[in-house]
Amino acid sequence: MTTTPALFALATSLLWGLADFGGGLLTRRTPALTVVVVSQSLAVVALGAVVVATGGWSEAGPQLWCAVAAGLVGPVALLAFYKALALGPMGVVSPLGSLGVAVPVGAGLVLGERPGVLQLAGIVVAVAGVVLAGGPQFRGAPVQRQAILLTLLAAFGFGAVMALIAEASTTLTGLFLALFVQRVTNVAASGTALYVTVRRGTPALYTEGFPWRSLPALAFIGLADVAANGTYSIAAQQGPVTVAAVLASLYPVVTALAARGVLSERLRGVQAAGAGLALVGTLLLATG
């Protein structure tokens, strides 16, 4: 894999990691589904302006159905992940959620990609590092089967979104349009889910009301997530999907390090080891 696609894939991890960290902070004050709807709506506005400015409408075609599918799968995966976090220990759920990388990697192998020896070693080491960086719990109360199933569903969904968005465009302007379609679908699906939950009695906001002061942070989350999808699509198109997917899936390491730097959360020994393994795997992938 050449340097440029590797950098785009690593940028994807950085953006997703920071977006997850920011989303985690905001969901302490605002319901998670509301955070998703508002942040993605702000991203839709920004993307719409970009599509109009670049003439992206001219790139419309059948491939946009992949963007629609990604927009539908994404919210389902996210809701399954949040539900799993509520049912099971985060130290088990979070690492399992990162296994979604198997979907785009598997797709790349089916399409005929054959990583070299160093790249195969890097994939194994990096994936192990990502799982350990999540701080897996090897002891404690048994995990509910429902939590495991929901986590695996979320992991498959996250991986499917990565694979679908990589197939949704072949040009830069087409990528802008694909991301716009994905986000519009995402907002429609998430908004419907929010409406249903409110109708069932769950408030869309906590007693503090709408978090107007958090609008810049909400905009950052939405735009960072969109940008991450874009940089991943570029990385997957310019280099092997098997390698790009693994490098892009290092975001749990970024989230853990952000929590350490901003919130002064202490990394457990297994997390520090995981971050180190992820770095070694990254070097193997980039140089292989």
VOBA-495191 format. One line per field, with one value per atom (N, C-alpha, C): atom name; z, y, x. Coordinates in Angstrom, 2 decimals, padded with zeros to 5 digits. Each point is the difference from the previous one (the first is absolute). Example, Ala and Ser with C-alpha at 12.3 -4.5 7.8 and 13.67 -1.06 7.14 Angstrom:
REM VOBA-495191
atome N|CA|C|N|CA|C
zz 007.80|000.00|000.00|-000.72|000.06|000.73
yy -005.69|001.19|001.20|001.05|001.19|001.09
xx 013.19|-000.89|000.90|-000.35|000.82|-000.77
REM end
This chain:
REM VOBA-495191
atome N|CA|C|N|CA|C|N|CA|C|N|CA|C|N|CA|C|N|CA|C|N|CA|C|N|CA|C|N|CA|C|N|CA|C|N|CA|C|N|CA|C|N|CA|C|N|CA|C|N|CA|C|N|CA|C|N|CA|C|N|CA|C|N|CA|C|N|CA|C|N|CA|C|N|CA|C|N|CA|C|N|CA|C|N|CA|C|N|CA|C|N|CA|C|N|CA|C|N|CA|C|N|CA|C|N|CA|C|N|CA|C|N|CA|C|N|CA|C|N|CA|C|N|CA|C|N|CA|C|N|CA|C|N|CA|C|N|CA|C|N|CA|C|N|CA|C|N|CA|C|N|CA|C|N|CA|C|N|CA|C|N|CA|C|N|CA|C|N|CA|C|N|CA|C|N|CA|C|N|CA|C|N|CA|C|N|CA|C|N|CA|C|N|CA|C|N|CA|C|N|CA|C|N|CA|C|N|CA|C|N|CA|C|N|CA|C|N|CA|C|N|CA|C|N|CA|C|N|CA|C|N|CA|C|N|CA|C|N|CA|C|N|CA|C|N|CA|C|N|CA|C|N|CA|C|N|CA|C|N|CA|C|N|CA|C|N|CA|C|N|CA|C|N|CA|C|N|CA|C|N|CA|C|N|CA|C|N|CA|C|N|CA|C|N|CA|C|N|CA|C|N|CA|C|N|CA|C|N|CA|C|N|CA|C|N|CA|C|N|CA|C|N|CA|C|N|CA|C|N|CA|C|N|CA|C|N|CA|C|N|CA|C|N|CA|C|N|CA|C|N|CA|C|N|CA|C|N|CA|C|N|CA|C|N|CA|C|N|CA|C|N|CA|C|N|CA|C|N|CA|C|N|CA|C|N|CA|C|N|CA|C|N|CA|C|N|CA|C|N|CA|C|N|CA|C|N|CA|C|N|CA|C|N|CA|C|N|CA|C|N|CA|C|N|CA|C|N|CA|C|N|CA|C|N|CA|C|N|CA|C|N|CA|C|N|CA|C|N|CA|C|N|CA|C|N|CA|C|N|CA|C|N|CA|C|N|CA|C|N|CA|C|N|CA|C|N|CA|C|N|CA|C|N|CA|C|N|CA|C|N|CA|C|N|CA|C|N|CA|C|N|CA|C|N|CA|C|N|CA|C|N|CA|C|N|CA|C|N|CA|C|N|CA|C|N|CA|C|N|CA|C|N|CA|C|N|CA|C|N|CA|C|N|CA|C|N|CA|C|N|CA|C|N|CA|C|N|CA|C|N|CA|C|N|CA|C|N|CA|C|N|CA|C|N|CA|C|N|CA|C|N|CA|C|N|CA|C|N|CA|C|N|CA|C|N|CA|C|N|CA|C|N|CA|C|N|CA|C|N|CA|C|N|CA|C|N|CA|C|N|CA|C|N|CA|C|N|CA|C|N|CA|C|N|CA|C|N|CA|C|N|CA|C|N|CA|C|N|CA|C|N|CA|C|N|CA|C|N|CA|C|N|CA|C|N|CA|C|N|CA|C|N|CA|C|N|CA|C|N|CA|C|N|CA|C|N|CA|C|N|CA|C|N|CA|C|N|CA|C|N|CA|C|N|CA|C|N|CA|C|N|CA|C|N|CA|C|N|CA|C|N|CA|C|N|CA|C|N|CA|C|N|CA|C|N|CA|C|N|CA|C|N|CA|C|N|CA|C|N|CA|C|N|CA|C|N|CA|C|N|CA|C|N|CA|C|N|CA|C|N|CA|C|N|CA|C|N|CA|C|N|CA|C|N|CA|C|N|CA|C|N|CA|C|N|CA|C|N|CA|C|N|CA|C|N|CA|C|N|CA|C|N|CA|C|N|CA|C|N|CA|C|N|CA|C|N|CA|C|N|CA|C|N|CA|C|N|CA|C|N|CA|C|N|CA|C|N|CA|C|N|CA|C|N|CA|C|N|CA|C|N|CA|C|N|CA|C|N|CA|C|N|CA|C|N|CA|C|N|CA|C|N|CA|C|N|CA|C|N|CA|C|N|CA|C|N|CA|C|N|CA|C|N|CA|C|N|CA|C|N|CA|C|N|CA|C|N|CA|C|N|CA|C|N|CA|C|N|CA|C|N|CA|C|N|CA|C|N|CA|C|N|CA|C|N|CA|C|N|CA|C|N|CA|C|N|CA|C|N|CA|C|N|CA|C|N|CA|C|N|CA|C|N|CA|C|N|CA|C|N|CA|C|N|CA|C|N|CA|C|N|CA|C|N|CA|C|N|CA|C|N|CA|C|N|CA|C
zz 000.00|000.00|000.00|-000.93|-000.07|001.16|000.15|001.16|000.04|-001.16|-000.01|000.47|-000.54|000.52|001.48|000.45|001.42|000.85|-000.45|000.76|000.05|-001.12|-000.01|000.98|000.03|000.89|001.46|000.30|001.36|000.38|-000.97|000.27|000.35|-000.62|000.31|001.46|000.47|001.40|000.95|-000.35|000.83|000.08|-001.13|-000.04|000.72|-000.27|000.69|001.50|000.37|001.42|000.74|-000.61|000.62|000.01|-001.07|-000.05|001.08|000.18|001.05|001.39|000.19|001.30|000.27|-001.00|000.16|000.22|-000.75|000.17|001.38|000.51|001.34|001.06|-000.17|000.95|-000.08|-001.22|-000.15|000.47|-000.14|000.42|001.52|000.72|001.44|000.37|-000.94|000.26|-000.91|-001.11|-000.99|-000.45|-000.15|-000.45|-001.28|-000.08|-001.11|-001.35|-000.11|-001.29|-000.44|000.95|-000.33|-000.48|000.63|-000.44|-001.44|-000.32|-001.36|-001.00|000.29|-000.93|-000.23|001.07|-000.14|-000.70|000.41|-000.60|-001.48|-000.35|-001.41|-000.83|000.61|-000.72|-000.35|000.93|-000.28|-001.11|-000.01|-001.06|-001.35|-000.02|-001.24|-000.61|000.84|-000.48|-000.64|000.68|-000.53|-001.29|-000.04|-001.19|-001.17|000.29|-001.06|-000.69|000.80|-000.56|-000.88|000.45|-000.77|-001.31|000.03|-001.21|-001.02|000.46|-000.91|-000.58|000.84|-000.46|-000.99|000.15|-000.86|-001.17|-000.07|-001.08|000.15|001.22|000.25|-000.52|-000.23|-000.48|-001.32|-000.78|-001.30|000.12|001.22|000.22|000.45|-000.03|000.45|-000.88|000.63|-000.73|000.91|-000.54|000.79|001.23|-000.05|001.12|001.28|-000.14|001.19|000.88|-000.54|000.85|001.11|-000.28|001.05|001.13|-000.37|001.01|000.81|-000.68|000.70|000.99|-000.46|000.88|001.20|-000.23|001.10|000.98|-000.51|000.86|000.83|-000.50|000.76|001.01|-000.40|000.87|001.19|-000.24|001.04|001.28|-000.06|001.23|000.72|-000.77|000.62|000.80|-000.61|000.67|001.25|-000.11|001.13|001.16|-000.31|001.05|000.65|-000.80|000.56|000.93|-000.39|000.80|001.33|-000.04|001.23|000.93|-000.58|000.80|000.64|-000.77|000.53|001.15|-000.13|001.07|001.27|-000.17|001.16|000.68|-000.76|000.54|000.53|-000.66|000.34|000.39|000.61|000.39|-001.22|000.11|-001.12|-000.37|000.99|-000.27|-000.85|-000.15|-000.89|-001.31|000.10|-001.17|-000.96|000.52|-000.85|-000.88|000.54|-000.87|-001.03|000.39|-000.95|-001.15|000.32|-001.02|-001.09|000.33|-000.98|-000.98|000.23|-000.89|-001.33|-000.15|-001.28|-001.14|000.32|-001.05|-000.85|000.53|-000.76|-001.27|-000.03|-001.17|-001.20|000.08|-001.17|-000.33|001.01|-000.26|-000.78|000.43|-000.71|-001.41|-000.17|-001.34|-000.91|000.55|-000.79|-000.43|000.90|-000.33|-001.06|000.10|-000.99|-001.37|-000.03|-001.27|-000.57|000.71|-000.57|000.58|001.02|000.60|000.81|-000.11|000.73|000.69|001.27|000.72|000.08|000.06|000.16|001.42|000.23|001.31|001.09|-000.25|001.01|000.25|-001.07|000.17|000.77|-000.26|000.76|001.48|000.27|001.39|000.62|-000.78|000.50|000.30|-000.85|000.23|001.32|000.21|001.22|001.24|-000.06|001.14|000.28|-001.06|000.18|000.55|-000.52|000.50|001.47|000.34|001.40|000.87|-000.51|000.75|000.22|-001.04|000.12|001.06|-000.02|000.97|001.42|000.19|001.33|000.44|-000.95|000.36|000.57|-000.33|000.56|001.46|000.53|001.39|000.29|-000.72|000.21|001.42|000.50|001.35|-000.09|000.63|-000.04|001.23|000.98|001.21|000.29|000.91|000.40|-000.29|000.11|-000.19|-001.44|-000.23|-001.37|-000.81|-001.28|-000.88|-000.59|-000.03|-000.55|-001.47|-000.40|-001.40|-000.93|000.43|-000.82|-000.26|001.01|-000.18|-001.04|000.03|-000.98|-001.40|-000.14|-001.32|-000.55|000.87|-000.44|-000.41|000.74|-000.32|-001.35|-000.23|-001.29|-001.15|000.25|-001.00|-000.30|001.05|-000.18|-000.76|000.36|-000.67|-001.48|-000.33|-001.41|-000.71|000.67|-000.60|-000.26|000.98|-000.18|-001.18|-000.06|-001.10|-001.33|-000.03|-001.24|-000.51|000.91|-000.40|-000.68|000.56|-000.59|-001.42|-000.17|-001.31|-001.00|000.45|-000.90|-000.45|000.93|-000.37|-000.96|000.08|-000.93|-001.42|-000.13|-001.31|-000.54|000.77|-000.36|-000.97|-000.28|-000.90|-000.58|-001.11|-000.62|-000.21|000.19|-000.16|001.27|000.11|001.20|000.10|-001.10|000.04|000.25|-000.57|000.25|001.46|000.64|001.41|000.85|-000.32|000.72|-000.09|-001.21|-000.18|000.76|-000.06|000.72|001.50|000.55|001.43|000.36|-000.90|000.25|000.05|-000.98|-000.04|001.24|000.38|001.19|001.23|000.16|001.20|000.00|-001.16|-000.06|000.44|-000.52|000.38|001.49|000.49|001.40|000.89|-000.35|000.79|-000.04|-001.19|-000.11|000.88|-000.03|000.81|001.49|000.37|001.41|000.51|-000.84|000.39|000.23|-000.84|000.19|001.31|000.28|001.25|001.20|-000.09|001.09|000.20|-001.10|000.09|000.71|-000.36|000.61|001.49|000.38|001.43|000.79|-000.59|000.69|000.16|-001.04|000.07|001.09|000.28|001.03|001.40|000.07|001.31|000.39|-000.85|000.31|-000.46|000.89|-000.41|-000.98|-000.93|-000.97|000.61|001.09|000.69|001.50|000.70|001.45|000.53|001.30|000.60|-000.33|-000.35|-000.29|-001.31|-000.84|-001.27|-001.11|-001.13|-001.16|000.30|-000.29|000.34|-001.05|000.01|-001.00|000.05|001.21|000.13|-000.60|-000.21|-000.55|-001.52|-000.64|-001.46|-000.73|000.39|-000.69|000.14|001.19|000.21|-000.81|-000.06|-000.80|-001.48|-000.45|-001.40|-000.27|000.95|-000.17|-000.12|000.86|-000.04|-001.35|-000.48|-001.28|-001.15|-000.04|-001.10|000.07|001.21|000.14|-000.47|000.32|-000.44|-001.52|-000.60|-001.46|-000.64|000.55|-000.55|000.10|001.09|000.17|-001.07|-000.30|-001.06|-001.34|-000.21|-001.24|-000.12|001.05|-000.06|-000.11|000.63|-000.14|-001.44|-000.61|-001.38|-000.93|000.20|-000.82|000.23|001.27|000.32|-000.60|000.05|-000.52|-001.52|-000.65|-001.46|-000.52|000.77|-000.46|000.45|001.01|000.51|000.31|000.44|000.34|001.11|-000.21|001.01|001.29|-000.14|001.18|000.94|-000.56|000.83|000.46|-000.90|000.34|001.13|-000.04|001.02|001.38|000.06|001.30|000.55|-000.84|000.45|000.43|-000.70|000.34|001.29|000.40|001.19|001.28|-000.05|001.19|000.89|-000.36|000.73|001.50|000.48|001.45|000.75|-000.66|000.63|000.16|-001.04|000.05|001.10|000.11|001.03|001.40|000.19|001.31|000.35|-000.99|000.25|000.25|-000.70|000.23|001.41|000.47|001.36|001.01|-000.33|000.89|000.04|-001.16|-000.05|000.51|-000.31|000.35|001.36|000.27|001.24|001.06|-000.35|000.92|000.43|-000.88|000.30|-000.13|000.95|-000.01|-000.90|-000.87|-000.84|000.83|-000.11|000.64|-000.76|000.65|-000.61|-001.33|-000.09|-001.23|-001.10|000.37|-001.00|-000.54|000.91|-000.44|-000.93|000.35|-000.86|-001.35|000.01|-001.25|-000.88|000.60|-000.78|-000.63|000.75|-000.54|-001.15|000.16|-001.08|-001.24|000.21|-001.13|-000.77|000.71|-000.64|-000.81|000.59|-000.72|-001.26|000.15|-001.14|-001.09|000.41|-000.96|-000.80|000.69|-000.68|-000.99|000.40|-000.90|-001.24|000.22|-001.13|-000.94|000.57|-000.80|-000.80|000.55|-000.67|-000.85|000.22|-000.74|-001.41
yy -001.20|001.20|001.24|000.91|001.21|000.93|001.03|000.88|000.76|000.54|000.86|-000.71|-001.18|-000.69|-000.34|-000.36|-000.31|001.22|001.17|001.22|000.33|-000.20|000.23|-000.96|-001.26|-000.98|000.36|000.46|000.41|001.26|000.89|001.19|-000.40|-001.06|-000.52|-000.42|-000.72|-000.42|001.20|001.00|001.20|000.69|000.18|000.70|-000.79|-001.30|-000.82|-000.05|-000.12|-000.05|001.26|001.16|001.27|000.19|-000.43|000.11|-000.87|-001.22|-000.87|000.58|000.59|000.61|001.17|000.86|001.12|-000.44|-001.02|-000.51|-000.59|-000.68|-000.56|001.07|001.12|001.10|000.62|000.22|000.67|-000.86|-001.32|-000.87|-000.06|000.60|000.11|001.06|000.93|001.09|-000.03|-000.75|-000.05|-001.45|-000.48|-001.37|-000.31|-001.21|-000.38|000.16|-000.40|000.08|001.45|000.88|001.43|000.54|-000.41|000.41|-000.44|-001.23|-000.51|000.82|000.25|000.72|001.42|000.72|001.40|000.09|-000.80|000.08|-000.36|-001.03|-000.40|001.00|000.65|001.04|001.18|000.39|001.07|-000.40|-001.28|-000.49|000.03|-000.30|000.04|001.40|001.00|001.38|000.35|-000.35|000.30|-000.77|-001.27|-000.81|000.48|000.41|000.51|001.20|000.88|001.17|-000.41|-001.00|-000.47|-000.64|-000.79|-000.65|001.03|001.03|001.06|000.75|000.30|000.78|-000.78|-001.33|-000.81|-000.64|000.19|-000.62|-001.51|-000.46|-001.43|-000.71|000.74|-000.63|-000.72|000.46|-000.63|-001.41|-000.39|-001.33|-001.02|000.39|-000.91|-001.25|-001.15|-001.26|-001.14|-001.21|-001.16|-000.27|000.43|-000.26|000.70|000.99|000.71|-000.87|-001.13|-000.92|-000.56|-000.08|-000.43|001.03|001.30|001.06|-000.06|-000.28|-000.13|-001.17|-001.13|-001.16|000.32|000.72|000.38|000.91|000.89|000.90|-000.71|-001.13|-000.78|-000.92|-000.60|-000.96|000.71|001.19|000.72|000.23|000.59|000.23|-001.29|-001.05|-001.29|-000.53|000.07|-000.46|000.82|001.33|000.87|-000.26|-000.18|-000.27|-001.35|-000.99|-001.32|000.11|000.82|000.17|000.68|001.05|000.69|-000.93|-000.81|-000.93|-001.04|-000.47|-000.98|000.61|001.26|000.67|000.11|000.14|000.09|-001.35|-001.09|-001.34|-000.66|000.24|-000.72|000.93|-000.53|000.81|000.65|001.28|000.69|-000.66|-000.56|-000.64|-001.24|-000.53|-001.14|000.48|000.88|000.45|000.81|000.95|000.87|-000.75|-000.91|-000.73|-000.87|-000.63|-000.82|000.85|001.23|000.88|000.33|-000.04|000.31|-001.14|-001.15|-001.15|000.19|001.09|000.29|000.16|000.19|000.12|-001.26|-001.11|-001.25|000.08|000.87|000.10|000.58|001.22|000.50|-000.80|-000.54|-000.85|-001.24|-000.62|-001.17|000.33|001.18|000.43|000.16|000.57|000.16|-001.33|-000.96|-001.33|-000.68|000.15|-000.60|000.62|001.29|000.69|-000.28|-000.81|-000.43|000.64|000.86|000.60|-001.04|000.02|-000.94|000.77|000.35|000.75|-000.81|000.73|-000.65|-000.52|-000.66|-000.59|001.06|001.11|001.07|000.61|000.16|000.57|-000.94|-001.30|-000.96|000.05|000.06|000.11|001.30|001.09|001.29|-000.03|-000.69|-000.11|-000.71|-001.13|-000.77|000.81|000.63|000.76|001.22|000.72|001.21|-000.32|-001.05|-000.37|-000.42|-000.78|-000.38|001.23|000.97|001.23|000.79|000.07|000.73|-000.65|-001.33|-000.71|000.24|-000.09|000.21|001.46|000.93|001.42|000.35|-000.81|000.23|-000.41|-000.63|-000.40|-001.16|-001.12|-001.14|-000.52|-000.43|-000.56|-001.52|-000.58|-001.45|-000.66|000.81|-000.53|000.82|-000.51|000.75|-000.77|000.68|-000.65|-000.44|-001.10|-000.46|001.04|000.06|000.98|-000.61|000.80|-000.48|-000.37|-001.08|-000.43|001.08|000.71|001.06|001.09|000.34|001.03|-000.43|-001.27|-000.51|000.05|-000.45|-000.01|001.41|000.94|001.39|000.60|-000.34|000.53|-000.54|-001.27|-000.58|000.60|000.27|000.67|001.39|000.72|001.34|-000.07|-000.96|-000.14|-000.28|-000.91|-000.29|001.26|000.76|001.22|001.03|000.22|000.95|-000.41|-001.30|-000.48|000.12|-000.26|000.11|001.44|000.96|001.41|000.34|-000.49|000.24|-000.57|-001.23|-000.63|000.71|000.40|000.63|001.37|000.80|001.36|000.00|-001.03|-000.10|-000.29|-000.59|-000.34|001.06|001.05|000.96|001.07|000.09|001.05|-000.38|000.65|-000.23|001.31|001.14|001.30|000.83|001.09|000.84|000.67|000.57|000.63|-001.05|-001.18|-001.08|-000.43|000.08|-000.33|001.00|001.28|001.00|-000.32|-000.35|-000.32|-001.26|-001.01|-001.26|000.24|000.80|000.29|000.79|000.91|000.77|-000.93|-000.90|-000.94|-000.90|-000.46|-000.84|000.72|001.26|000.75|000.35|000.32|000.27|-001.25|-001.15|-001.26|-000.27|000.29|-000.19|000.83|001.27|000.90|-000.46|-000.43|-000.47|-001.23|-000.94|-001.21|000.31|000.80|000.35|000.86|000.93|000.84|-000.80|-001.01|-000.88|-000.76|-000.50|-000.73|000.92|001.24|000.96|000.30|000.16|000.26|-001.15|-001.24|-001.17|-000.07|000.28|-000.06|001.09|001.18|001.08|-000.37|-000.60|-000.43|-001.05|-000.76|-001.04|000.54|001.31|000.62|000.34|-000.30|000.35|001.43|000.89|001.39|000.13|000.94|000.26|000.83|000.72|000.85|-000.22|000.27|-000.06|001.31|000.14|001.16|001.32|-000.06|001.23|000.66|-000.71|000.55|-000.21|000.66|-000.20|000.58|-000.75|000.45|000.97|001.25|000.97|000.23|-000.01|000.23|-001.13|-001.13|-001.16|-000.09|000.98|-000.05|-000.12|000.79|-000.18|-001.42|-000.59|-001.36|-000.99|000.22|-000.88|000.09|001.23|000.17|-000.71|000.08|-000.67|-001.51|-000.57|-001.44|-000.43|000.73|-000.34|000.13|001.11|000.23|-000.95|-000.30|-000.94|-001.38|-000.41|-001.31|-000.06|001.07|000.07|-000.01|000.81|000.06|-001.36|-000.72|-001.32|-000.97|000.06|-000.84|000.34|001.30|000.43|-000.45|000.19|-000.40|-001.52|-000.73|-001.46|-000.41|000.62|-000.33|000.23|001.11|000.30|-001.05|-000.34|-000.99|-001.36|-000.39|-001.31|-000.05|001.14|000.04|000.04|000.60|000.16|-001.13|-000.75|-001.08|-001.22|-001.08|-001.21|000.26|-000.47|000.17|-000.73|-001.14|-000.79|000.79|000.82|000.79|001.29|000.67|001.26|-000.20|-001.11|-000.25|-000.17|-000.71|-000.21|001.30|000.77|001.28|000.95|-000.04|000.88|-000.43|-001.25|-000.53|000.18|000.82|000.27|001.08|000.44|001.12|-000.24|-001.26|-000.17|000.42|-000.14|000.43|001.52|000.71|001.46|000.45|-000.67|000.35|-000.20|-001.11|-000.29|001.03|000.38|000.99|001.39|000.32|001.29|000.07|-001.10|-000.05|000.15|-000.57|000.10|001.44|000.67|001.35|001.07|-000.13|001.05|-000.25|-001.23|-000.32|-000.60|-000.17|-000.59|-001.41|-000.71|-001.38|-000.85|-000.86|-000.83|-001.21|-000.27|-001.19|-001.22|-001.06|-001.25|-000.61|-000.92|-000.61|-000.65|-000.67|-000.66|001.01|001.19|001.04|000.57|000.26|000.52|-001.00|-001.29|-001.03|-000.02|000.16|000.02|001.16|001.19|001.17|-000.24|-000.63|-000.30|-000.99|-001.05|-000.98|000.64|000.89|000.68|000.82|000.66|000.78|-000.90|-001.14|-000.94|-000.53|-000.34|-000.48|001.06|001.26|001.10|000.10|-000.08|000.08|-001.15|-001.20|-001.15|000.19|000.52|000.20|001.09|001.06|001.13|-000.33|-000.88|-000.30|-001.28|-000.81|-001.25|000.20
xx 000.86|-000.86|000.89|-000.24|000.81|-000.33|000.82|-000.11|-001.32|-000.44|-001.18|-001.27|-000.36|-001.18|000.11|001.20|000.19|-000.27|000.44|-000.26|-001.48|-000.70|-001.45|-000.70|000.43|-000.60|000.27|001.22|000.32|-000.77|-000.20|-000.82|-001.42|-000.48|-001.34|-000.08|001.02|000.02|000.02|000.80|000.09|-001.36|-000.65|-001.29|-001.09|-000.07|-001.01|000.26|001.27|000.33|-000.40|000.27|-000.36|-001.52|-000.66|-001.47|-000.64|000.52|-000.54|000.24|001.17|000.31|-000.95|-000.17|-000.91|-001.43|-000.42|-001.35|-000.21|001.03|-000.10|-000.18|000.69|-000.14|-001.39|-000.49|-001.29|-001.16|000.12|-001.11|-000.14|000.93|-000.16|-001.03|-000.25|-000.92|-001.24|000.10|-001.08|-000.18|-001.25|-000.22|000.77|000.53|000.88|-000.68|-001.26|-000.68|-000.19|-000.23|-000.12|001.34|001.08|001.33|000.24|-000.38|000.18|-000.79|-001.28|-000.87|000.49|000.31|000.43|001.35|000.97|001.33|-000.03|-000.78|-000.08|-000.79|-000.99|-000.75|000.90|000.85|000.96|000.96|000.39|000.88|-000.71|-001.30|-000.77|000.01|-000.17|-000.01|001.34|001.10|001.32|000.27|-000.36|000.22|-000.86|-001.23|-000.85|000.61|000.59|000.67|001.19|000.75|001.16|-000.45|-001.06|-000.50|-000.45|-000.71|-000.46|001.20|000.98|001.17|000.86|000.08|000.86|-000.74|-001.31|-000.77|-000.10|-000.02|-000.02|-001.24|-001.10|-001.23|000.22|000.98|000.25|000.54|000.44|000.57|-001.04|-001.28|-001.06|-000.03|-000.19|-000.03|-000.41|-000.06|-000.43|000.87|001.29|000.89|-000.45|-000.89|-000.47|-000.88|-000.49|-000.75|000.87|001.31|000.93|000.03|-000.08|-000.02|-001.29|-001.12|-001.28|000.07|000.55|000.12|000.88|001.10|000.89|-000.74|-000.84|-000.76|-001.05|-000.51|-000.98|000.66|001.12|000.69|000.65|000.56|000.73|-000.78|-001.20|-000.77|-000.38|-000.32|-000.35|001.20|001.18|001.21|000.27|-000.18|000.28|-000.95|-001.29|-000.98|000.26|000.38|000.33|001.21|000.96|001.21|-000.32|-000.82|-000.39|-000.79|-000.89|-000.79|000.91|001.01|000.94|000.81|000.38|000.75|-000.84|-001.32|-000.88|-000.18|000.13|-000.23|001.26|001.14|001.22|001.12|001.07|001.15|000.66|000.33|000.62|001.33|000.67|001.28|-000.11|-001.21|-000.24|-000.61|-000.99|-000.74|000.87|000.77|000.80|000.99|000.82|000.91|-000.71|-001.10|-000.74|-000.56|-000.39|-000.54|001.01|001.28|001.04|000.23|-000.61|000.19|-000.71|-000.74|-000.65|000.99|001.26|001.03|000.05|-000.50|000.03|-000.85|-001.02|-000.88|000.74|000.57|000.73|001.25|000.66|001.17|-000.43|-001.09|-000.51|-000.42|-000.63|-000.41|001.22|001.07|001.21|000.60|-000.01|000.53|-000.85|-001.34|-000.89|000.24|000.31|000.23|001.39|000.79|001.27|001.24|-000.16|001.18|000.78|001.31|000.84|001.13|-000.18|001.03|001.30|001.13|001.29|000.18|001.14|000.26|000.03|000.71|000.07|-001.37|-000.79|-001.33|-000.92|000.10|-000.80|000.36|001.31|000.45|-000.52|000.04|-000.48|-001.48|-000.80|-001.44|-000.27|000.68|-000.21|000.39|001.18|000.50|-000.89|-000.39|-000.81|-001.38|-000.65|-001.33|000.09|001.04|000.20|000.19|000.76|000.22|-001.27|-000.85|-001.26|-000.89|-000.09|-000.84|000.51|001.32|000.57|-000.11|000.09|-000.09|-001.37|-001.01|-001.32|-000.11|001.06|000.00|-000.91|000.16|-000.91|000.05|-001.15|-000.09|000.06|000.99|000.17|-000.62|-000.38|-000.64|-001.24|-000.81|-001.19|-001.27|-001.14|-001.29|-000.17|-000.73|-000.22|-000.76|000.30|-000.62|-001.28|-001.07|-001.25|000.18|-000.65|000.09|-000.54|-001.04|-000.57|001.02|000.81|001.02|001.03|000.39|000.97|-000.58|-001.26|-000.64|-000.17|-000.41|-000.15|001.35|001.04|001.33|000.49|-000.22|000.40|-000.81|-001.30|-000.82|000.55|000.36|000.57|001.33|000.84|001.29|-000.19|-000.93|-000.28|-000.50|-000.87|-000.53|001.09|000.88|001.09|000.89|000.31|000.83|-000.69|-001.32|-000.76|-000.02|-000.11|000.01|001.33|001.10|001.32|000.07|-000.51|000.04|-000.91|-001.19|-000.97|000.45|000.52|000.37|001.18|000.84|001.13|-000.47|-001.21|-000.53|-000.96|-000.26|-001.04|000.45|001.29|000.48|001.36|000.34|001.30|000.76|-000.66|000.64|-000.19|000.75|-000.09|-001.36|-000.50|-001.32|-001.08|000.19|-000.94|000.01|001.18|000.12|-000.80|000.08|-000.78|-001.50|-000.45|-001.42|-000.37|000.86|-000.27|-000.10|000.91|-000.03|-001.25|-000.42|-001.22|-001.21|-000.11|-001.12|000.03|001.18|000.12|-000.50|000.40|-000.39|-001.49|-000.56|-001.44|-000.78|000.42|-000.64|000.20|001.20|000.33|-000.91|-000.18|-000.84|-001.46|-000.45|-001.38|-000.23|000.94|-000.15|000.11|000.99|000.19|-001.15|-000.47|-001.12|-001.26|-000.22|-001.16|000.11|001.20|000.23|-000.22|000.45|-000.18|-001.48|-000.73|-001.44|-000.71|000.38|-000.63|000.29|001.25|000.35|-000.72|-000.15|-000.72|-001.47|-000.59|-001.39|-000.20|001.05|-000.09|000.29|000.27|000.18|001.41|000.97|001.39|000.27|000.46|000.22|001.16|-000.16|001.07|001.11|-000.33|000.98|-000.14|001.09|-000.06|-000.58|-000.10|-000.67|000.70|001.28|000.74|-000.43|-000.77|-000.44|001.02|-000.23|000.89|001.38|001.05|001.36|000.56|-000.50|000.44|001.51|000.55|001.44|000.82|-000.63|000.72|-000.09|-000.64|-000.15|001.34|001.03|001.29|000.55|-000.15|000.48|-000.83|-001.31|-000.86|000.36|000.29|000.40|001.32|000.93|001.29|-000.19|-000.85|-000.23|-000.55|-001.02|-000.60|000.97|000.76|000.93|001.20|000.46|001.13|-000.40|-001.22|-000.48|-000.10|-000.52|-000.11|001.39|000.89|001.36|000.69|-000.26|000.60|-000.50|-001.29|-000.53|000.65|000.24|000.62|001.44|000.78|001.41|000.13|-000.93|000.06|-000.30|-001.00|-000.34|001.18|000.72|001.17|001.09|000.24|001.02|-000.33|-001.28|-000.41|000.09|-000.20|000.06|001.44|000.90|001.38|000.92|-000.39|000.84|-000.83|000.61|-000.73|-001.03|-001.22|-001.05|000.37|000.66|000.37|000.89|000.87|000.91|-000.66|-000.70|-000.67|-001.00|-000.75|-001.02|000.62|001.12|000.65|000.57|000.67|000.55|-001.11|-001.13|-001.11|-000.70|000.21|-000.67|000.80|001.05|000.80|-000.62|-001.22|-000.61|-000.22|-000.24|-000.12|001.26|001.16|001.25|-000.01|-000.47|-000.07|-000.95|-001.16|-000.97|000.59|000.68|000.61|001.07|000.81|001.06|-000.60|-001.10|-000.65|-000.57|-000.59|-000.52|001.14|001.13|001.17|000.50|000.06|000.55|-000.94|-001.30|-000.96|-000.63|-000.40|-000.70|000.90|001.27|000.99|-000.39|-000.72|-000.32|001.27|000.22|001.19|-000.22|000.98|-000.07|000.38|-000.80|000.37|001.18|000.68|001.16|-000.33|-001.16|-000.38|-000.28|-000.51|-000.26|001.30|000.96|001.30|000.69|-000.08|000.58|-000.69|-001.32|-000.75|000.39|000.17|000.42|001.37|000.88|001.33|-000.07|-000.81|-000.15|-000.63|-000.97|-000.63|001.02|000.92|001.04|000.93|000.39|000.87|-000.71|-001.29|-000.75|-000.11|-000.17|-000.06|001.29|001.12|001.30|000.17|-000.41|000.11|-000.89|-001.21|-000.89|000.50|000.53|000.46|001.25|000.84|001.27|-000.10|-001.07|-000.12|-000.46
REM end
